[in-house]
């Protein structure tokens, strides 16, 4: 088991955003969380990444409890997060943004990691001297993912990566997630585009008002009547 959340509760003030969420992810899986706005998906990712502290419950990674670690320690143990909205440094170049992803890798030659990123996203090689804020939305998402990969994570957390992107770009993004998984990376994918997410992932969890209400392999979720009506527009 690579990642496990055990009955995680998170409050924002007096409001409970998570009400006892438990999920498990094995090494080598792509797992998705789907649900409407406010369901608790992003809060779950933030709990994994130590960006919010659980009121109760536990988060375990590779057999180690991590919910009390400082967030800057997470890349060093193998967890990278791509937050919703990309959050690049717009006035820095593509190359500088990518290099920022390797901040926890002091003493390591990062040329190989840059080359791997450029192989995955060839357009970034051409754009590496361009300011990140001048890129298209799809290109910025490539930089965001590439920056996260520079830390050589074992687990990649993706928060709404398809948001605001054109269908063709979303299709490329889905294939990128598959390729990363083929290379051995474990991925936890939060998405409102449930159709895309369930076709990429091995398994999924449905979050509703801070609780896991449905879980299963992607095929069963794609055929689930509630999921089809609520999230797939069927």
Buried (B, 14 or more C-beta within 10 A) or exposed (E): EBBBBBEBBBBEEEEBBBBBBBBBBEEEBBBBBBBEEEBBBBBBBBBBBBBBEBEEBBBBBBEEEBBEBEEEEBBEBBBBBBBBEBEBBEEBBBBBBBBEBBEBBEEEEBEEBBEBBBEBBEBBBEBBEBBBEEBEEBBBBBBBBBBBBBBBBBBBBBBBBBBBBEEEBBEBBBEBBBEBBEEEBBBBBBBBBBBBBBBBBBBBBBBBBBBBBBBBEBEBBBEBEEBBEBBBEE
